Amino acid sequence: MNNIWRRTIGVVLLPCASFAADLVFSGALQQVDEKSLTIRVAKGVFADAQLPPTGKLAAKEIAAHYNLADQVQITLKSNLELKKIVLLRAASADELAVVVSTLLINAMPGNRKDNLLKHPDPPARAAHEPTESRAEFEHARQVNLEREAHLPGFVADEKVKRYTARQSSPEAWKQVDTVESEVTFKGSEPSRDHVRINGKPWNKPWFPGITWSVDFGTELKPVFDPACPNSFEFEGRRDMGGRELLAYRYSAPPESCFGYWRNGAKRFLPARTGRIFIGPAGALTQYEEEGDQYPPESGVSSFKEVTRWDYLKIGDGGYLLPAGYETFLRFSSGESWHIVAEFKNHRHFEASTKVTFQQ
């Protein structure tokens, strides 16, 4: 069974075994949409169930008989479809307040937006801006939120080298293969075509070992949205590739605006830290993320990623486009993966004056 990993918004789908018994979870009812239900099992841990289109377990029926934050027990079939839901008790005022505060995550990229349960607006959660170079940071916030709203479309060639190891020493890494493909970027929904592994065509939807997406740009809103409770600290100025960049360290608590990791029916929204590097025009040119506070049942031990953008000339213009990324992913089983990717031959660029960044 393959591991499936979605890069930028941090989604991992780990192998799901064929369960001999039903799955049972207890927690606070957080979300009901037309196709699924979510409960909050613990801080940073959620369980999802698929809903049938009709019957007593359909979305509208559940929304009519249950309230936000009700303490419930759900039973899932092996295919993660809801088999049974039982009300344990109504939520206390404190339990309701906690669930309401987590509703923000459902409004961020990659998460569901439509909740059929009646709920108040979530309380405002504000970012803690850096005390130094604050004006530069606020300018970067505006530039990158505008950039996120107008991500361009283009095609590039992706070349990835994959390594694996069961030890942390550098000499333990062994190259698994080389994956080459043509990637079409359309907003934040890239797709791969013409995939080759070690030079041979590969037509299956999943790669051997782990499969991952090539998202770029989905980190912009979770990092810069002022409603996301990130904390920033100015690190100083750094010379990178002949350009002086502003470096800021950030930290995000569990259940913040970033994406999640998944293992079977459970989703995990752990705390994370990282750095962002801002160029002279205010644009993010390098993004770093890491985390090691994963519950044992997530299947993940640690994660680290570096994403690089660069100014590239296409036709008569210069544009800030993905240049590559590098990832270290360690599972609790001891298996580790190292992925190094680069993009070249950017073409078929659909330009907009709002997303050009001239040097």
Secondary structure, 3 states (H helix, E strand, C coil): CCEEEECCCCEEECCCCCCCCCEEEEEEEEEECCCEEEEEEECCEEEEEECCCCCCCCHHHHHHHCCCCCEEEEEECCCCEEEEEEEEECCCHHHHHHHHHHHHHHHCCCCCCCCCCCCCCCCCCCCECCCCCHHHHHHHHHHHHHHHHCCCEEEEEEEEEEEEECCCCHHHCEEEEEEEEEEEEECCCCEEEEEEECCEECCCCCCCCEEECCCCCCCHHHHHCCCCCCEEEEEEEEEECCEEEEEEEEEECCCCCCCCEEECCEEECCCEEEEEEECCCCCEEEEEEEECCCCHHHCEEEEEEEEEEEEEEECCEEEEEEEEEEEEEEECCCCEEEEEEEEEEEEEEECCHHHECCC
